[in-house]
Amino acid sequence: MDNDLIPILTAASYRGLSVQAQLASAGAQPVFVGRLEWPGTAEIIDVVIKLYEAGTCGVANESIGYVANAGRGIAQPARAAILLLTSQELAGLDIDLTNYIDASGYIVCWVTSFEQGAHPFKFVRRLATFSERQSRAFFGSTFCIRLAAVDYVTGNSDRNDGNVLYVDDLHYLAIDQGCTGGGPYWHLHWPDKLAPNCLLELAREMLTSSRAADFITHAVIEHAGSNADWLKTLAYLAQFLPGLLDEEAVHAILDYMSTRADGNAFAESCGRLM
């Protein structure tokens, strides 16, 4: 695992707003497009910047998902980082940032490279709108099969009907990790051991029973051969997460993921869905 996979950037790399894609309203999460000078290069790129309230595990959720996807070779935005900004740098958002400022005075942001030159989420295809052909292509793809297994290990219960960037019937990108550990607040409560796997549930809803069973079988087989990758991923997270979470929270999520990455747990959970 590359130790520079998710760098932590300071305001010195931030170049301000680029295209304002989405602002928080009525409690929505602030998401916008900004510009960064990427570390170690003179390259300035557009990135999607997501703000999470201080004291939550939102950035940790995103980081865990990104590292897990990278460890299993799942297509996702090419770059990711954690960006530390102050309210002065984000004055142009014109929203109340009080709840986003941590005890050190920073707003901790999740950053991914801006893909396809389009507004964030505009290319998220709601799976319910897929034609039968598109559904077969998606659920038959290595991308989807592998992602279902990753979502089980991380406990991502919020893949929902989106969180996938549709490029075409052969290419997809995983975005927005969602709820690691079965919910957004596993850092306050023990992770949910029965967290739903949205891709498996969607397969059952959108495919014939035989095709859904075939999808689940392929996901179980995919997971069965991934133990070595998960050992590397968990080792990396054990080094990386202490910068984001306290010791108890790190132990909780690593123990949770280790249990789900090993043995027959995934196959057993799929059996309960059949």
C-alpha positions in Angstrom: 0.0 0.0 0.0 1.4 3.4 -1.0 2.1 5.5 2.0 1.2 8.6 0.0 -2.2 7.2 -1.0 -4.0 9.8 1.1 -1.8 12.8 1.9 -2.9 15.4 4.5 -2.8 18.9 2.9 -2.7 22.3 4.5 -4.3 25.5 3.3 -1.0 26.3 1.4 -2.1 23.9 -1.3 -5.6 25.4 -1.6 -6.2 27.8 -4.5 -9.9 28.6 -3.9 -13.2 27.9 -5.5 -13.3 26.5 -9.0 -16.8 25.6 -10.1 -19.4 25.9 -7.3 -21.2 22.6 -7.7 -23.4 22.2 -4.7 -23.9 24.3 -1.5 -25.4 23.2 1.8 -29.0 24.2 2.2 -31.6 23.0 4.7 -29.0 21.0 6.5 -27.3 19.4 3.4 -23.6 18.6 3.5 -21.4 21.3 1.9 -19.8 20.0 -1.3 -18.0 22.2 -3.8 -15.3 22.1 -6.4 -12.1 23.8 -5.5 -8.5 23.9 -6.9 -5.4 22.4 -5.3 -1.7 22.4 -6.0 -1.0 18.7 -5.6 1.9 17.9 -3.2 5.2 17.1 -4.8 4.2 18.6 -8.1 3.5 22.0 -9.6 0.3 20.6 -10.9 -2.9 22.5 -10.0 -6.1 20.3 -10.3 -9.8 20.7 -9.7 -11.1 18.6 -6.8 -14.4 17.8 -5.2 -14.2 19.0 -1.6 -16.6 17.7 1.0 -16.9 19.2 4.5 -17.8 17.1 7.6 -18.9 18.4 11.0 -16.2 18.3 13.7 -16.3 15.3 15.9 -17.8 13.0 13.4 -16.1 10.1 11.6 -17.1 11.3 8.1 -13.6 11.9 6.8 -12.4 8.6 8.4 -15.3 6.8 6.6 -14.2 8.2 3.3 -10.6 7.4 3.9 -11.4 3.8 4.9 -13.5 3.3 1.8 -10.9 4.8 -0.5 -8.1 2.7 1.0 -10.2 -0.4 0.9 -11.2 0.2 -2.8 -7.5 0.8 -3.7 -6.5 -2.4 -2.0 -8.9 -4.4 -4.1 -8.3 -2.6 -7.3 -11.7 -1.0 -7.6 -11.9 2.0 -10.0 -12.4 5.3 -8.1 -11.3 8.9 -8.4 -7.6 8.9 -9.2 -6.5 11.0 -6.2 -7.7 11.6 -2.7 -6.5 13.7 0.2 -7.5 15.2 3.5 -7.4 19.0 3.4 -7.2 21.2 6.5 -8.7 24.6 6.0 -9.9 27.5 8.2 -13.1 29.4 7.9 -11.2 32.3 6.2 -10.3 30.1 3.3 -14.0 29.1 2.9 -15.6 32.5 3.3 -16.7 32.3 -0.3 -19.2 29.5 0.6 -21.4 32.0 2.5 -22.6 29.4 4.9 -22.3 29.0 8.7 -19.3 26.8 9.3 -19.4 26.8 13.1 -20.1 23.1 13.5 -17.4 22.2 11.0 -14.5 23.8 12.9 -12.6 21.5 15.3 -10.8 22.3 18.5 -7.6 23.2 16.7 -9.5 25.7 14.5 -9.5 23.6 11.3 -12.2 22.4 9.0 -11.2 18.8 8.0 -12.3 18.2 4.4 -12.3 15.1 2.2 -10.9 15.7 -1.3 -11.0 13.6 -4.5 -10.0 14.5 -8.0 -12.7 16.0 -10.1 -13.7 13.3 -12.7 -15.3 13.8 -16.1 -15.2 17.6 -15.9 -18.8 17.6 -14.7 -20.5 18.7 -11.5 -20.2 16.2 -8.6 -23.1 13.7 -8.5 -24.5 14.8 -11.9 -23.2 11.5 -13.4 -24.4 9.3 -10.5 -26.9 7.0 -12.2 -29.7 5.9 -9.9 -29.7 2.1 -10.4 -33.5 2.1 -10.4 -33.4 3.9 -13.7 -31.2 1.3 -15.4 -32.7 -0.7 -18.3 -32.7 -4.5 -18.0 -29.6 -4.5 -20.2 -27.8 -1.9 -18.1 -28.7 -3.8 -14.9 -27.3 -7.0 -16.3 -24.1 -5.3 -17.3 -23.6 -3.5 -14.0 -24.3 -6.5 -11.8 -22.2 -8.7 -14.1 -19.2 -6.5 -13.9 -16.1 -7.3 -11.9 -16.5 -3.7 -10.5 -19.8 -4.4 -8.9 -19.0 -7.9 -7.7 -15.8 -6.7 -6.0 -17.5 -3.6 -4.6 -20.2 -5.7 -2.9 -17.5 -7.7 -1.2 -15.6 -4.6 -0.1 -18.8 -3.0 1.2 -19.3 -6.1 3.4 -15.9 -5.8 4.9 -16.2 -2.1 5.6 -19.8 -2.4 6.7 -20.9 0.3 4.2 -24.6 0.4 4.6 -25.1 3.5 2.4 -24.2 2.5 -1.1 -27.9 2.9 -1.6 -29.2 3.4 -5.1 -26.2 5.5 -6.2 -22.8 6.4 -5.0 -21.5 5.0 -8.3 -20.3 7.1 -11.1 -21.6 5.6 -14.4 -19.2 6.1 -17.3 -20.7 3.6 -19.7 -21.9 0.0 -19.6 -18.3 -1.3 -19.1 -16.9 1.4 -16.8 -17.9 2.7 -13.4 -16.2 4.6 -10.5 -16.9 4.1 -6.8 -17.5 7.4 -5.0 -18.7 8.5 -1.6 -17.9 5.7 0.9 -21.1 6.4 2.9 -21.5 4.7 6.3 -18.6 2.5 7.3 -19.4 0.2 10.2 -23.1 0.2 9.5 -23.7 3.9 10.3 -22.3 7.4 10.4 -21.6 7.3 14.2 -19.7 4.0 14.8 -17.1 6.1 16.6 -19.7 6.6 19.3 -21.3 3.2 19.2 -20.0 -0.3 18.4 -20.3 -1.0 14.7 -23.3 -2.8 13.4 -22.5 -6.5 12.9 -25.7 -6.8 10.7 -25.1 -3.8 8.5 -27.1 -4.2 5.3 -25.2 -4.7 2.0 -27.0 -2.4 -0.4 -25.6 -3.9 -3.6 -26.6 -7.4 -2.6 -30.1 -6.2 -1.7 -30.4 -4.3 -5.0 -29.3 -7.4 -6.9 -32.2 -9.3 -5.3 -34.6 -6.5 -6.1 -33.5 -5.8 -9.7 -32.5 -9.2 -11.1 -34.3 -12.5 -11.5 -33.8 -14.9 -8.7 -31.3 -17.0 -10.7 -29.3 -13.9 -11.8 -29.2 -12.6 -8.2 -28.0 -15.9 -6.9 -25.3 -15.9 -9.6 -24.2 -12.4 -8.6 -24.0 -13.4 -4.9 -22.1 -16.5 -5.7 -19.5 -14.5 -7.7 -19.2 -12.0 -4.9 -18.5 -14.8 -2.4 -15.9 -16.3 -4.6 -14.3 -12.9 -5.2 -14.1 -12.3 -1.4 -12.7 -15.8 -0.7 -9.5 -14.9 -2.7 -9.0 -11.5 -1.1 -7.4 -12.3 2.3 -3.9 -11.3 1.4 -5.1 -7.9 0.1 -7.1 -7.3 3.2 -4.1 -8.0 5.4 -2.2 -5.3 3.6 -5.1 -2.9 3.7 -5.7 -3.4 7.5 -2.0 -2.9 8.2 -2.1 0.4 6.3 -5.2 1.6 8.1 -3.6 0.7 11.4 -0.8 3.2 10.6 -3.0 5.8 9.0 -6.2 6.1 11.1 -4.6 7.1 14.4 -4.1 10.6 12.8 -7.9 10.8 12.4 -9.4 8.9 15.3 -8.7 8.1 18.9 -7.3 4.7 19.9 -10.6 3.1 21.0 -12.3 4.0 17.7 -9.3 2.7 15.6 -9.4 -0.5 17.5 -13.2 -0.8 17.1 -13.2 -0.4 13.3 -10.1 -2.5 12.6 -11.5 -5.4 14.8 -14.8 -5.1 12.9 -13.2 -5.2 9.5 -10.7 -7.9 10.4 -13.6 -10.2 11.5 -15.5 -9.5 8.3 -12.5 -9.9 6.0 -11.6 -13.3 7.4 -13.2 -16.8 7.2 -16.7 -17.5 6.0 -18.5 -14.4 7.4 -19.4 -13.0 4.0 -20.7 -16.3 2.7 -22.8 -16.7 5.8 -24.2 -13.2 5.5 -25.2 -13.9 1.9 -26.9 -17.1 2.9 -29.2 -15.1 5.1 -30.2 -13.1 2.1 -31.0 -16.0 -0.2 
